[in-house]
Amino acid sequence: MKKRLYISIPITGVEDKSRIKAAQLQKHFWAQGYEVINPFEIGYYIEQLYELCGIKPLTWANYMDWCVWALRSCDVVYFCVGWGSSKGCTVEMEESIKFKKEIMYE
């Protein structure tokens, strides 16, 4: 069975750069045999769901709720450089520790 890996990457304020990096990491870890959860894909799908339900606008907290839920389903969490300066990544670290996830660092 493949291990599931969540990519924790700073997003706010560096969305375009982080989107590219997350896609590259997703391909890299997928090639190593992981099932990879990319937070940008989560964002895409929740935006579609919220639009369908007529809920606008999405907040940072809405995104984080779904990302944390996805993180909990993973075996491994990979933290990118800069995670300690990111509010979202810090929340993801707290959840990773709380749920005893394997942690990897860039």
Backbone as CSV, one residue per row, in Angstrom:
resi,resn,N_x,N_y,N_z,CA_x,CA_y,CA_z,C_x,C_y,C_z
1,MET,0.838,-1.174,0.000,0.000,0.000,0.000,0.888,1.244,0.000
2,LYS,0.528,2.203,-0.845,1.296,3.441,-0.929,1.074,4.289,0.314
3,LYS,2.154,4.952,0.740,1.992,5.949,1.794,1.425,7.218,1.168
4,ARG,0.612,7.909,1.936,0.032,9.173,1.486,0.831,10.313,2.101
5,LEU,1.242,11.265,1.267,2.081,12.388,1.683,1.360,13.702,1.407
6,TYR,1.372,14.588,2.391,0.787,15.925,2.271,1.916,16.937,2.128
7,ILE,1.795,17.843,1.176,2.792,18.899,0.977,2.355,20.132,1.752
8,SER,3.142,20.520,2.753,2.895,21.745,3.507,3.827,22.813,2.955
9,ILE,3.244,23.820,2.340,4.036,24.843,1.654,3.424,26.217,1.918
10,PRO,4.259,27.229,2.210,3.716,28.582,2.369,3.014,29.020,1.079
11,ILE,1.816,29.575,1.221,1.030,29.959,0.046,0.711,31.448,0.032
12,THR,0.207,31.981,1.134,-0.256,33.367,1.175,0.862,34.330,0.782
13,GLY,0.588,35.113,-0.257,1.543,36.108,-0.731,2.532,35.591,-1.759
14,VAL,2.630,34.284,-1.930,3.560,33.694,-2.910,2.862,32.572,-3.696
15,GLU,1.583,32.793,-3.982,0.750,31.749,-4.574,1.318,31.168,-5.864
16,ASP,1.707,32.029,-6.801,2.160,31.535,-8.111,3.435,30.698,-7.982
17,LYS,4.397,31.217,-7.251,5.655,30.491,-7.052,5.413,29.161,-6.325
18,SER,4.582,29.195,-5.310,4.302,27.987,-4.525,3.503,26.967,-5.328
19,ARG,2.612,27.427,-6.171,1.818,26.513,-7.008,2.743,25.691,-7.915
20,ILE,3.727,26.354,-8.505,4.685,25.676,-9.384,5.521,24.682,-8.584
21,LYS,6.024,25.128,-7.447,6.852,24.258,-6.609,6.060,23.051,-6.108
22,ALA,4.822,23.261,-5.684,3.989,22.155,-5.190,3.744,21.132,-6.295
23,ALA,3.524,21.598,-7.520,3.318,20.682,-8.649,4.580,19.858,-8.913
24,GLN,5.742,20.505,-8.820,7.008,19.795,-9.018,7.222,18.752,-7.921
25,LEU,6.940,19.134,-6.676,7.083,18.195,-5.563,6.097,17.039,-5.695
26,GLN,4.895,17.341,-6.141,3.893,16.299,-6.318,4.399,15.247,-7.307
27,LYS,4.948,15.677,-8.423,5.502,14.750,-9.421,6.671,13.965,-8.841
28,HIS,7.541,14.662,-8.118,8.713,14.026,-7.515,8.316,12.906,-6.556
29,PHE,7.412,13.211,-5.631,7.017,12.212,-4.642,6.148,11.108,-5.252
30,TRP,5.351,11.451,-6.233,4.569,10.445,-6.921,5.507,9.426,-7.578
31,ALA,6.599,9.924,-8.203,7.581,9.038,-8.843,8.276,8.136,-7.816
32,GLN,8.319,8.565,-6.566,8.909,7.753,-5.496,7.903,6.771,-4.894
33,GLY,6.690,6.779,-5.401,5.706,5.808,-4.952,4.699,6.297,-3.924
34,TYR,4.707,7.582,-3.635,3.738,8.141,-2.692,2.435,8.510,-3.404
35,GLU,1.344,8.462,-2.681,0.113,9.105,-3.089,0.226,10.514,-2.508
36,VAL,0.120,11.547,-3.324,0.446,12.906,-2.889,-0.795,13.793,-2.826
37,ILE,-0.911,14.506,-1.714,-1.971,15.499,-1.538,-1.337,16.887,-1.682
38,ASN,-1.775,17.600,-2.695,-1.275,18.940,-3.008,-2.333,19.949,-2.544
39,PRO,-1.980,20.884,-1.656,-2.976,21.824,-1.141,-3.622,22.690,-2.225
40,PHE,-2.930,22.883,-3.336,-3.531,23.672,-4.411,-4.683,22.915,-5.069
41,GLU,-4.574,21.593,-5.129,-5.676,20.808,-5.675,-6.863,20.824,-4.717
42,ILE,-6.588,20.787,-3.425,-7.670,20.899,-2.445,-8.390,22.226,-2.655
43,GLY,-7.626,23.296,-2.788,-8.203,24.622,-3.003,-9.094,24.676,-4.228
44,TYR,-8.640,24.068,-5.302,-9.422,24.064,-6.537,-10.785,23.395,-6.310
45,TYR,-10.761,22.230,-5.687,-12.009,21.489,-5.496,-12.950,22.147,-4.487
46,ILE,-12.408,22.733,-3.435,-13.324,23.390,-2.492,-13.914,24.657,-3.103
47,GLU,-13.154,25.327,-3.959,-13.716,26.494,-4.647,-14.901,26.074,-5.513
48,GLN,-14.773,24.934,-6.204,-15.870,24.421,-7.021,-17.078,24.052,-6.148
49,LEU,-16.821,23.369,-5.041,-17.895,22.957,-4.139,-18.607,24.163,-3.540
50,TYR,-17.845,25.130,-3.056,-18.467,26.304,-2.437,-19.270,27.109,-3.455
51,GLU,-18.760,27.179,-4.690,-19.498,27.887,-5.734,-20.817,27.170,-6.023
52,LEU,-20.770,25.852,-6.109,-21.969,25.055,-6.340,-23.007,25.282,-5.243
53,CYS,-22.529,25.428,-4.012,-23.423,25.632,-2.866,-23.783,27.096,-2.641
54,GLY,-23.208,27.984,-3.448,-23.514,29.401,-3.327,-22.847,30.077,-2.143
55,ILE,-21.737,29.512,-1.686,-21.020,30.086,-0.538,-19.839,30.901,-1.059
56,LYS,-19.889,32.197,-0.814,-18.808,33.084,-1.246,-18.673,34.184,-0.226
57,PRO,-17.580,34.763,-0.015,-16.286,34.312,-0.511,-15.686,33.267,0.427
58,LEU,-14.737,32.529,-0.077,-13.991,31.589,0.753,-13.003,32.365,1.610
59,THR,-12.812,31.898,2.820,-11.860,32.546,3.720,-10.635,31.657,3.900
60,TRP,-9.604,32.238,4.468,-8.399,31.477,4.798,-8.774,30.296,5.691
61,ALA,-9.658,30.525,6.645,-10.080,29.468,7.563,-10.787,28.330,6.822
62,ASN,-11.585,28.660,5.803,-12.237,27.613,5.007,-11.199,26.705,4.353
63,TYR,-10.197,27.322,3.729,-9.128,26.538,3.094,-8.400,25.678,4.122
64,MET,-8.069,26.271,5.251,-7.311,25.538,6.272,-8.105,24.373,6.846
65,ASP,-9.400,24.547,7.037,-10.224,23.436,7.537,-10.073,22.216,6.633
66,TRP,-10.173,22.424,5.336,-10.077,21.315,4.393,-8.657,20.770,4.304
67,CYS,-7.663,21.658,4.349,-6.272,21.192,4.278,-5.919,20.354,5.504
68,VAL,-6.347,20.780,6.664,-6.075,20.017,7.887,-6.795,18.669,7.838
69,TRP,-8.007,18.664,7.352,-8.735,17.405,7.208,-7.963,16.454,6.294
70,ALA,-7.452,16.974,5.171,-6.674,16.149,4.236,-5.372,15.676,4.875
71,LEU,-4.706,16.558,5.599,-3.458,16.206,6.272,-3.667,15.030,7.223
72,ARG,-4.774,15.027,7.924,-5.049,13.953,8.884,-5.166,12.596,8.209
73,SER,-5.484,12.573,6.926,-5.611,11.311,6.199,-4.268,10.801,5.684
74,CYS,-3.208,11.578,5.902,-1.892,11.230,5.361,-1.010,10.535,6.391
75,ASP,-0.013,9.827,5.876,0.979,9.164,6.715,2.175,10.072,6.976
76,VAL,2.501,10.886,5.971,3.714,11.709,5.982,3.334,13.142,5.628
77,VAL,3.999,14.099,6.282,3.817,15.508,5.925,5.192,16.080,5.588
78,TYR,5.298,16.661,4.404,6.545,17.241,3.908,6.460,18.753,4.052
79,PHE,7.351,19.326,4.855,7.361,20.768,5.101,8.419,21.452,4.243
80,CYS,7.960,22.396,3.438,8.848,23.151,2.558,9.563,24.256,3.331
81,VAL,10.657,24.715,2.775,11.407,25.835,3.343,10.451,26.999,3.559
82,GLY,10.569,27.651,4.703,9.728,28.792,5.035,8.487,28.437,5.826
83,TRP,8.302,27.169,6.126,7.076,26.747,6.818,6.912,27.455,8.161
84,GLY,8.010,27.703,8.871,7.936,28.310,10.197,7.451,29.742,10.200
85,SER,7.510,30.398,9.035,7.030,31.776,8.908,5.628,31.847,8.334
86,SER,5.030,30.701,8.100,3.697,30.629,7.504,2.677,30.216,8.558
87,LYS,1.649,31.033,8.719,0.597,30.723,9.687,-0.050,29.372,9.384
88,GLY,-0.351,29.119,8.108,-0.984,27.867,7.716,-0.089,26.656,7.948
89,CYS,1.178,26.775,7.567,2.115,25.662,7.767,2.331,25.394,9.251
90,THR,2.314,26.430,10.060,2.460,26.259,11.503,1.274,25.464,12.065
91,VAL,0.084,25.762,11.602,-1.100,24.986,11.997,-0.919,23.537,11.558
92,GLU,-0.433,23.344,10.338,-0.221,21.986,9.828,0.841,21.240,10.630
93,MET,1.861,21.936,11.094,2.872,21.302,11.949,2.245,20.860,13.265
94,GLU,1.461,21.730,13.870,0.791,21.379,15.131,-0.080,20.136,14.957
95,GLU,-0.818,20.077,13.858,-1.673,18.917,13.580,-0.832,17.670,13.322
96,SER,0.286,17.834,12.634,1.170,16.702,12.343,1.713,16.086,13.629
97,ILE,2.103,16.943,14.555,2.611,16.468,15.844,1.484,15.822,16.641
98,LYS,0.348,16.489,16.693,-0.802,15.993,17.449,-1.227,14.598,16.982
99,PHE,-1.198,14.375,15.670,-1.651,13.106,15.115,-0.500,12.166,14.767
100,LYS,0.703,12.492,15.271,1.877,11.621,15.171,2.203,11.235,13.711
101,LYS,2.210,12.215,12.858,2.545,11.988,11.449,4.068,11.929,11.284
102,GLU,4.507,11.166,10.326,5.925,11.204,9.954,6.173,12.563,9.315
103,ILE,7.233,13.233,9.733,7.520,14.581,9.230,8.825,14.572,8.457
104,MET,8.768,15.192,7.278,9.953,15.361,6.430,10.126,16.858,6.175
105,TYR,11.376,17.256,6.014,11.685,18.668,5.741,12.452,18.814,4.440
106,GLU,12.205,19.933,3.767,12.949,20.252,2.553,14.377,20.591,2.927
